[in-house]
Amino acid sequence: MLLLLIAPNLAQAGDLRVGAATVKLKGDDSMVISGGIGPRYAKGREGELRVTAVVLEKPKQAKLAIVACDALFVSRRDVDPCLEEIEKTIGIPLAHVLVNATHTHHAPSTTRVHGYDREEVFCKRLREGIVRARPAGQRASERRRRFPLIS
């Protein structure tokens, strides 16, 4: 939806630079998995948990970043410090960064819900992943990969 809203403006520029990065998140079997009515634990894993960042840039315009986190929820408590770090170190304005959760029910808990708490170790790793994915996505966009736009 967001791309549909900005696509007309991007098409006018004729030049779009895109960078992407992924950071793996580590959870373990001792961590409560979120999304159930009561606490539950995983035994092993079927896939990776990740933070994925995409940075879009048009010439002479501020960059736009979209960050997807494999978690049930992401809260301002975790996201706001990351956005401040991103703005300070990379220069992408806070208002130009969208951070969302994939709403997976297979990641450790990032919030207190249904009588169980956040997994603080996982939340710390999530915050680190958001910040680490951002510079990687930034560097990729600076390599000037260009993608043709459909008009």
LINBEL-V632129 format. One record per pair of residues at least 12 apart in sequence whose C-alpha atoms are under 10 Angstrom apart, sorted by the first residue. I is the first residue (numbers start at 1). J is the second residue. D is the distance in whole Angstrom. If there is no record, write none. Layout:
I	J	D
I	J	D
This chain:
2	66	10
2	98	10
7	149	9
7	150	9
7	151	9
8	149	10
8	150	10
8	151	8
9	58	9
10	56	10
10	57	9
10	58	7
10	59	10
10	149	8
10	151	10
11	58	10
11	148	9
11	149	6
11	150	7
11	151	6
12	58	10
12	149	10
12	151	9
13	58	7
13	59	7
13	60	10
13	61	10
13	149	10
14	58	9
14	59	9
14	146	10
14	147	9
14	148	8
14	149	7
14	150	10
14	151	10
15	57	9
15	58	6
15	59	7
15	144	10
15	145	10
15	146	7
15	147	8
15	148	8
15	149	8
16	56	7
16	57	6
16	58	5
16	59	8
16	141	9
16	144	9
16	145	8
16	146	6
16	147	6
16	148	8
16	149	8
17	55	8
17	56	6
17	57	5
17	58	7
17	59	9
17	63	9
17	140	9
17	141	6
17	142	8
17	143	8
17	144	6
17	145	5
17	146	5
17	147	7
17	148	10
18	54	7
18	55	6
18	56	5
18	57	6
18	58	9
18	63	10
18	64	10
18	65	10
18	137	8
18	138	9
18	139	10
18	140	7
18	141	5
18	142	8
18	143	9
18	144	8
18	145	6
18	146	7
18	147	8
19	53	8
19	54	6
19	55	5
19	56	7
19	57	9
19	65	9
19	134	10
19	136	8
19	137	5
19	138	6
19	139	7
19	140	4
19	141	4
19	142	8
19	143	8
19	144	9
19	145	8
19	146	10
20	52	7
20	53	5
20	54	4
20	55	6
20	56	9
20	65	9
20	66	9
20	67	10
20	133	8
20	134	9
20	135	10
20	136	7
20	137	5
20	138	8
20	139	9
20	140	6
20	141	8
21	51	8
21	52	6
21	53	5
21	54	7
21	55	9
21	67	9
21	132	9
21	133	6
21	134	7
21	135	9
21	136	6
21	137	5
21	138	9
21	139	9
21	140	8
22	49	10
22	50	6
22	51	6
22	52	4
22	53	6
22	54	9
22	67	10
22	68	9
22	69	10
22	129	8
22	130	9
22	132	9
22	133	6
22	134	9
22	136	8
22	137	8
23	48	10
23	49	9
23	50	6
23	51	5
23	52	6
23	53	9
23	69	10
23	126	9
23	128	9
23	129	6
23	130	8
23	131	10
23	132	7
23	133	6
23	134	10
23	136	9
24	48	7
24	49	6
24	50	4
24	51	7
24	52	9
24	70	10
24	125	9
24	126	9
24	129	7
24	133	9
25	48	7
25	49	5
25	50	5
25	51	7
25	69	9
25	70	8
25	107	9
25	122	8
25	123	10
25	125	6
25	126	7
25	128	9
25	129	7
26	48	8
26	49	7
26	50	9
26	107	9
26	108	9
26	121	9
26	122	7
26	125	7
26	126	9
27	42	10
27	44	10
27	45	9
27	48	9
27	49	8
27	106	10
27	107	7
27	108	7
27	119	9
27	121	9
27	122	6
27	123	10
27	125	9
28	41	9
28	42	8
28	43	8
28	44	8
28	45	9
28	107	9
28	108	8
28	122	9
29	41	6
29	42	5
29	43	6
29	44	7
29	45	9
29	108	9
30	42	8
30	43	9
30	108	9
30	119	10
31	107	9
31	108	6
31	109	8
31	118	9
31	119	6
31	120	10
31	121	9
31	122	8
32	106	10
32	107	8
32	108	5
32	109	6
32	110	10
32	116	8
32	117	8
32	118	8
32	119	7
33	71	10
33	72	9
33	104	10
33	105	7
33	106	6
33	107	5
33	108	4
33	109	5
33	110	9
33	116	10
33	118	9
33	119	9
34	71	8
34	72	7
34	73	9
34	103	10
34	104	8
34	105	6
34	106	7
34	107	6
34	108	6
34	109	4
34	110	7
34	111	8
34	112	9
34	113	8
34	114	9
34	116	9
34	117	9
34	118	9
34	119	9
35	71	10
35	72	7
35	73	9
35	103	9
35	104	8
35	105	5
35	106	8
35	107	9
35	108	9
35	109	8
35	111	10
35	113	8
35	114	9
36	105	8
36	113	9
36	114	8
36	116	10
37	113	8
37	114	6
37	115	8
37	116	9
38	113	9
38	114	6
38	115	7
38	116	7
39	109	9
39	113	9
39	114	8
39	115	8
39	116	6
39	117	9
40	108	10
40	116	10
41	106	9
41	107	10
41	108	9
42	106	8
42	107	9
42	108	9
45	106	9
45	107	10
46	106	9
47	106	9
48	70	9
48	106	10
48	107	10
49	69	8
49	70	6
49	71	8
49	104	9
49	106	9
49	107	7
49	108	10
49	126	10
50	68	8
50	69	6
50	70	6
50	71	9
50	102	10
50	107	10
50	126	9
50	129	8
50	130	9
50	133	10
51	67	7
51	68	6
51	69	5
51	70	6
51	71	9
51	99	10
51	100	10
51	101	9
51	102	10
51	125	10
51	126	7
51	127	9
51	128	10
51	129	6
51	130	6
51	131	10
51	132	9
51	133	7
51	134	10
52	66	8
52	67	6
52	68	5
52	69	7
52	70	9
52	99	10
52	129	9
52	130	8
52	132	10
52	133	7
52	134	9
52	137	9
53	65	7
53	66	6
53	67	4
53	68	6
53	69	9
53	97	10
53	98	10
53	99	9
53	129	10
53	130	8
53	131	10
53	132	9
53	133	6
53	134	6
53	135	9
53	136	8
53	137	6
53	138	9
54	66	5
54	67	6
54	68	9
54	97	10
54	98	10
54	133	9
54	134	8
54	136	9
54	137	6
54	138	8
54	140	9
54	141	9
55	67	9
55	92	9
55	96	10
55	97	9
55	134	8
55	135	10
55	136	10
55	137	6
55	138	6
55	139	9
55	140	8
55	141	7
55	142	10
56	137	9
56	138	9
56	141	7
57	138	10
57	141	7
57	142	9
57	144	10
62	91	9
62	92	7
62	93	8
62	96	8
63	91	9
63	92	6
63	93	8
63	96	7
63	97	9
63	138	9
63	141	10
64	92	7
64	93	8
64	94	10
64	95	9
64	96	5
64	97	6
64	98	8
65	92	8
65	93	9
65	94	9
65	95	10
65	96	6
65	97	5
65	98	6
65	99	8
65	134	8
65	137	9
65	138	9
66	96	8
66	97	6
66	98	5
66	99	6
66	100	8
66	134	9
66	137	10
67	97	8
67	98	6
67	99	5
67	100	6
67	101	9
67	130	7
67	131	10
67	133	8
67	134	8
67	137	10
68	98	8
68	99	6
68	100	5
68	101	6
68	102	7
68	103	10
68	130	9
69	99	7
69	100	6
69	101	5
69	102	6
69	103	8
69	104	9
69	126	8
69	127	10
69	129	9
69	130	8
70	100	9
70	101	6
70	102	5
70	103	7
70	104	6
70	105	9
70	106	9
70	107	7
70	108	10
70	126	9
71	100	9
71	101	5
71	102	6
71	103	6
71	104	5
71	105	7
71	106	8
71	107	5
71	108	7
71	109	8
71	110	7
71	111	10
71	122	10
71	123	10
71	126	9
72	100	10
72	101	6
72	102	7
72	103	4
72	104	5
72	105	6
72	106	8
72	107	7
72	108	8
72	109	7
72	110	7
72	111	9
73	100	8
73	101	5
73	102	8
73	103	6
73	104	9
73	105	10
73	107	10
73	109	8
73	110	6
73	111	7
74	99	8
74	100	7
74	101	6
74	102	9
74	103	9
74	109	10
74	110	7
74	111	8
74	123	9
74	126	9
74	127	10
75	99	10
75	100	9
75	101	9
75	110	8
75	111	8
75	123	10
76	99	10
77	111	10
77	123	10
77	127	10
78	110	9
78	123	7
78	124	8
78	126	8
78	127	6
78	128	10
78	130	10
79	98	10
79	99	7
79	100	10
79	126	9
79	127	7
79	130	8
79	131	10
80	94	9
80	99	10
80	127	10
81	127	8
81	131	9
82	94	10
82	99	10
82	126	10
82	127	6
82	128	8
82	129	9
82	130	7
82	131	6
82	132	10
82	134	10
83	95	9
83	96	10
83	97	7
83	98	9
83	99	9
83	127	10
83	130	9
83	131	8
83	134	10
84	131	10
85	130	10
85	131	7
85	134	10
86	130	9
86	131	6
86	132	9
86	133	10
86	134	7
86	135	8
89	131	10
89	134	10
89	135	8
90	134	8
90	135	7
90	138	8
90	139	10
91	138	10
92	134	10
92	138	9
99	130	9
107	119	10
107	122	9
108	120	9
108	121	9
108	122	7
108	123	8
109	122	8
109	123	8
110	122	7
110	123	6
110	124	10
110	126	9
111	123	9
